[in-house]
Structures are given as structure tokens and as C-alpha cells.
């Protein structure tokens, strides 16, 4: 008997207990990558919690010690912290709303699957291929008050002293403009995929009944598209409230402290003021805010998905 035939017979006659043991361990082996990723996330998370409970300055390491929740309690009476919260939420709300409106409008225009629309959608994705920090540096050159092309163009319409990111009154507008340019295509492609995947039966029935297009959009299209809108808003919200690269590359949080959002403030606390404890506490507050907002979004997403399914079945 050949070795191949012997191996085949041995495999067929393997004990059922051995096969059961293999099947028992298979789910654990398949979940091992997820476990490794979880560990990779949990270790830095608890490290940040540990440092947030310390009085720890890199410039004064001899004073390192536990202060427990003093870093958090200090935020309650710190005007700089509340300004950071205000700027971060304002930046998040404006960017998400503007990008959502623009992305939805572009997705509606490109809803029909034609060669021109598909080509336009591909070209509109180009900003997503540029790293946000590089995009910010590019826009910083274009908005330079002395030689920037955008400064020249706005000068043609009479705005000869528009300072862009150099002026506290226009710095927020400038970084929001860059954020919208970079991330609107992301929302556009998600909503475009959602529009093209909607069932056709409700729209065909509405067309046969002569229902106005505005009624179809607000009563059929928008409710069925709402889970996609909420998903896109959630992803952009999580990104915007943690924004660092665009803001820091363009303004370093300035002028002054105009744009000291959470990530920038935490960076400055660590590297400029060497206050490790306060920096870690800021990041934990940011995590708590994003965790709360994410739960609100997910609960509404589940409710809207059930409603959309009900509309599609009617």
C-alpha cells in the first residue's frame, strides 16, 4: 500500500473525538485576529486613563504622583477647556452639516448610472486621495495673503485684505473650507451608493400615480436614505471632532487660541507645556463625548432602518 493511500485511510478513520476537538477550537482560532486588535486598542486606552490620573510634567518628573480626578475637576473651572469644547463642537457641527448638504446634492445629481456620471463621481473622489495634512499645506499656499491664488481671486471682487487663516475672524471659515473640500466626496460616495441601492418599486408606483417629485423626495427617498445619511454623518462626526492634521497644519491652533480643538489642545499640553496628565485627561474627555454621540447615532440608525424597511415593503 502506498503512503498516499495509507494517509487517506488514516484521515477517514480519524476518531470523531479528534474532529470534535478541532471544531471546538476553530471559532477561537478565527477570532484570534480580532482579539489581537482589541488588545492593541485596550492597552493604549488604559495607559491614557492611568496618565490622566497623575500630576505629571515632563519638565518636572520629580513631582510625578497620583492626583486621581483633580485633572478632570480642574476642567470645570477652566475657561480654556470650555472654549476648547465650544470650538470643537462648532467645528464638528458646521463641517458635518455643510458636507452632508453638498454630498447629498451631488449624489442626487449623479444618481443615474451613466458614463458621464460615473466619470464625474470618480473625479470627485480625487480630494480623498490627498492626505489631509498635505491638502492643508496646499490650501495654506493658495490662501497666502501675499502670493496665494485664492487671495488674488477674492481681490478681484474687492476683498483686498482678506487674511484667511491669519485672522481670528476668518480662521475657522478657512479650515472648514479645507475640510469640506477634502471630505465632501466621502459623504457623496456613501449617499450615492445608498441612492442607487434603493428599491425601485415605490418610485415606480409614485410615477404611475403622478406624485410630485418633491413629495417623492421628502416622503419616500429621504426616509429610505436616512440610514445612509446617519451612517455618513456618524463617520464624519467622529473624524471632525477629532480633527488635528488640517487645523494644525494650517494654523497650529491659532491665531492665538482661536482653533484649539481637543486634539490640538492635547498636543500643545503635551509637547509645549509638557503636561502629560492634563493632555491625557483631555483625550479621555474627548473619548467620552464621542462615545456618547456614537451611541445616540447608533440608536437612531436602528430606528430609522426599521422605518426605511417598512416604507420599502409598503
PyMOL commands that set and color helices and strands:
alter all, ss='L'
color gray80, all
select helices_A, chain A and resi 3-12+16-30+32-52+70-76+79-109+115-124+126-129+132-142+149-156+164-166+168-197+201-208+213-240+245-251+262-271+276-313
alter helices_A, ss='H'
color red, helices_A
select strands_A, chain A and resi 54-57+60-66
alter strands_A, ss='S'
color yellow, strands_A
deselect
rebuild
show_as cartoon
